[in-house]
Each structure stands twice: as structure tokens, then as C-alpha cells.
Amino acid sequence: MTDEEIVDLYWQRSETAIQATEEKYGSYCLTIASHMLADLQDAEESVNDTWLAAWNRIPPTRPQYLRAYLGKLCRSISVSRFRARASQKRGGGEITVALDELSECLPAPETPESQLELRELTASIQRFLEGCPKRERVIFTARYFYVYPIEEIAKHLGMKAATVRTVLHRTRKKLREDLEKEELQ
């Protein structure tokens, strides 16, 4: 079934939309959630919450790229679940390491003015990544959006883990410099 057909099922409020979504994107979303949560039960709950969120948001939203839309929903839900779990002192896993790595590039914690700054920061990071070579962009996105372990990125791309670490370090450094130029750090 095509993405357009699945979205049409959501617009028709047909429950088969969830089944079709699960069949086509279940493993994709479970991979995202698993990397972030490092707990299969929490990951499965995040995926189920993703289907519920899609049901509640489509309509009125009509996503142009269903895979990316579901990935973003799943990531957001998994981050929320991770934060809730971490606040209960049960946290851990790959997301902590990835967020620590990125912390040197990001501005201070939220303030009332930070909502506007966050939008500017997001747009700036997107522009930065668009200007990066494809390999850097793929590695950066795999690590910091999908929270893949470095070893898995290296294996998937046929590289050494040390090379991936070096690319990530240099990309973060360039990002930090770029953000400093734009006075966003």
C-alpha cells in the first residue's frame, strides 16, 4: 500500500490505516524507539503511542512524507518516555551519550525566550546539514536524530568506528562554529 493510500485511510477514519501503518513502518519505528530507549517493552509502547498520535493528528494534518512524519512522532514520543524514565532514576542507554555529545553545540536550557531561539536554532541546524557532504549528513542524522550507536553506523556504512567518531567530532565542531557565527550558541 502506498503512503498516499494510507494517509487517505486516516482521512476516512478507517481503522485499517493503523494496520497498514504497522505493516509498512512498524520495524522502522521500533528501530528508532529501541535505539533511544534500550528497552524493548518501552520501545513497543512508544511505537503504539506513535500509531495513536498519528490517528489523532491525521486529519487535520496531511503529511507529505509519511515515513519521516512517523519517524519524527516516534522520536518525540520516545524522547518523552526517556525523560520520564530518567526522572525516575531508571534512565540510561545510547540517548544519554548522544545528547551529551551534542550538548557542546546547543544553547543553555529553556527560558521564556528560548522558544523563538529554538526555532532559529532548528532552522540553522537544517541549513548547516544541507551544506554538509552527504556522508557527514548521514552520519550526523543517524547518530543524533535516530540515536544509532556509533558501531552500528560504522558497520552500516562500511567504516571503522574510529572514523565515524572523527567525522562526528569534526561535524560537531563545524556546527558549533557555525552556531557561534550566527550567535545561537
C-alpha positions in Angstrom: 0.0 0.0 0.0 1.4 3.4 -0.9 1.8 6.2 1.7 -0.9 8.3 -0.1 -3.4 5.4 0.3 -2.5 5.0 4.0 -3.0 8.7 4.6 -6.3 8.5 2.8 -7.4 5.8 5.1 -6.6 8.0 8.1 -8.7 10.8 6.5 -11.5 8.3 6.0 -11.1 7.4 9.7 -10.7 3.8 8.7 -9.0 1.6 11.4 -7.2 -0.3 8.7 -4.9 2.8 8.5 -3.2 1.7 11.7 -2.8 -1.8 10.5 -1.3 -0.6 7.2 1.0 1.8 9.0 2.1 -1.0 11.4 2.8 -3.4 8.5 4.8 -0.8 6.5 6.5 1.2 9.2 6.4 -1.0 12.3 10.0 -2.1 12.2 11.3 1.3 11.2 9.6 3.0 14.2 10.6 0.1 16.5 14.2 0.6 15.5 14.1 4.3 16.3 12.4 3.7 19.7 14.7 0.8 20.6 17.9 2.9 19.9 16.6 5.7 22.1 15.2 3.6 25.0 17.3 0.5 25.0 14.3 -1.4 26.5 12.1 -3.4 24.1 8.9 -3.0 26.2 9.3 0.8 26.4 10.1 0.8 22.7 7.0 -1.2 21.8 4.8 1.2 23.9 6.4 4.2 22.1 5.5 2.6 18.8 1.9 2.0 19.8 1.8 5.6 21.1 3.1 6.7 17.7 0.1 5.0 15.9 -2.3 6.7 18.4 -0.6 10.1 17.8 -0.9 9.6 14.0 -4.5 8.7 14.4 -5.2 11.8 16.4 -3.2 14.1 14.1 -4.2 12.8 10.7 -6.5 14.7 9.9 -6.2 17.7 10.1 -2.5 17.2 9.2 -1.8 15.6 5.8 1.9 14.6 5.9 3.7 14.8 2.6 6.3 12.2 3.7 4.6 9.6 5.9 7.8 7.8 6.8 9.5 11.0 8.0 6.3 12.1 9.8 6.0 8.8 11.7 9.7 8.8 12.5 9.5 12.3 14.0 6.4 11.3 16.0 8.1 8.2 17.3 11.3 10.0 18.1 9.4 12.7 20.0 7.4 10.1 21.9 10.5 8.1 22.7 12.3 11.2 24.0 9.4 12.0 26.3 9.3 8.4 27.5 13.1 8.5 28.1 12.9 11.7 30.1 10.1 10.4 32.2 12.1 7.2 32.8 15.3 9.2 33.6 13.4 11.4 36.0 12.5 8.2 37.9 16.3 7.4 38.0 15.9 4.4 35.7 17.4 6.0 32.6 20.5 5.1 30.6 21.4 3.9 27.2 22.5 5.4 23.9 20.4 8.6 24.1 22.3 9.9 27.1 25.6 9.6 25.3 24.3 11.2 22.1 22.7 14.1 24.0 25.9 14.6 26.0 27.9 14.7 22.7 25.6 17.4 21.3 25.4 19.5 24.4 28.6 21.4 23.5 26.7 22.7 20.4 23.4 23.7 22.0 22.4 26.8 23.9 21.6 26.9 27.6 18.4 25.3 29.0 14.9 26.7 28.3 13.9 30.2 29.2 10.8 32.1 28.2 12.7 33.5 25.2 14.0 30.1 24.2 11.0 29.1 22.1 12.0 31.6 19.4 15.6 30.7 19.8 14.8 27.0 19.4 13.1 27.7 16.1 16.1 29.7 14.9 18.4 27.0 16.1 16.4 24.3 14.3 16.5 26.3 11.0 20.2 26.9 11.4 21.0 23.3 12.0 18.9 22.3 9.0 20.8 24.8 6.8 24.1 23.6 8.2 23.3 19.9 7.4 22.1 20.8 3.9 25.6 22.3 3.3 27.4 19.3 4.6 28.6 16.5 2.4 26.2 13.6 2.2 28.4 11.2 4.3 28.6 13.7 7.1 24.9 14.4 7.0 24.0 10.7 7.0 26.3 10.0 10.0 25.2 13.1 11.9 21.5 12.3 11.4 21.9 8.6 12.2 23.6 9.5 15.4 21.7 12.5 16.7 18.2 12.0 15.2 17.9 8.2 15.1 20.3 7.7 18.0 22.2 4.8 16.4 25.2 3.5 18.2 28.5 4.5 16.6 29.4 0.9 16.0 26.2 0.3 14.1 26.6 3.4 11.9 30.2 2.3 11.1 29.0 -1.2 10.2 26.1 0.0 8.0 28.4 2.4 6.2 31.4 0.0 5.9 33.6 2.3 8.0 35.7 2.0 11.2 34.0 3.2 14.4 37.0 5.5 15.0 36.3 7.1 11.6 32.7 7.7 12.5 33.7 9.2 15.8 36.2 11.5 14.0 33.5 12.6 11.5 31.1 13.3 14.3 33.6 15.2 16.3 34.6 17.4 13.2 30.9 17.9 12.3 30.0 19.0 15.8 33.0 21.4 15.8 31.9 22.9 12.5 28.3 23.1 13.8 29.4 24.8 17.0 31.5 27.3 14.9 28.5 27.9 12.6 26.2 28.5 15.5 28.7 30.9 17.1 28.8 32.9 13.9 25.0 33.2 14.0 25.2 33.9 17.7 23.0 30.9 18.5 25.3 29.3 21.0 
